[in-house]
Amino acid sequence: MSKICQITGKKAMVGNNVSHSNRKTKRKFNVNLFKKKFYWVEEDCWVSLNVSAAGLRTINKIGLDAAIKRAAADGFLNA
């Protein structure tokens, strides 16, 4: 399971840990992901998605059907 949101397409970023003496070592900024089941009323079925916190807010704002259609158009959903 890759750490990518299926609604927004957010994925882990790479950056630096910076110490007090300004030494830099590589680190990862992971996405705040949840494995969540949603009831899709239009298709009358349950859908399991890997969704970030921002993806949950998007689903709450525009609805599950519109969010899935937008994600499919952007290429974030894998069948």
ROKOL-936399 format. One record per residue (C-alpha): residue in one letter; x, y, z negated. Coordinates in steps of 0.2 Angstrom, whole numbers, plus 5000, padded with zeros to 4 digits. Each point is the difference from the previous one (the first is absolute). Example, Ala and Ser with C-alpha at 12.3 -4.5 7.8 and 13.67 -1.06 7.14 Angstrom:
REM residues 2
a506249784961s500650175003
END
This chain:
REM residues 79
m500050005000s500850165005k499850164990i498950105012c498350074998q498849945013i498950164999t501350145000g501649915006k501050064986k501649894997a501550004989m501350145002v501950004996g500850134990n501450034987n500149994981v501050154995s500949994984h500550154989s501750005007n499250015018r500449825005k498849935012t499549825002k498649935011r498349964994k498249965006f498450104998n498749875000v498250035005n498649994986l499149855008f498549904994k499349845008k498250055000k498449915006f498650125008y498349955006w499850065018v498150035002e500050035019e500849825002d499249924985c501649934994w501450024987v501650075006s501749994990l501250145003n501750064994v499550184996s501150144992a499250124987a499950135015g499149875010l498749974986r499750195000t499849995019i498749864999n499050094986k500050165011i499649945017g499349834997l500749825003d499349985018a500850175006a501649974991i500249825008k499650075017r501350144998a501349884993a499749885015a500150145012d501750064992g500649825000f500249974981l498849854999n500749835004a498849875005
END
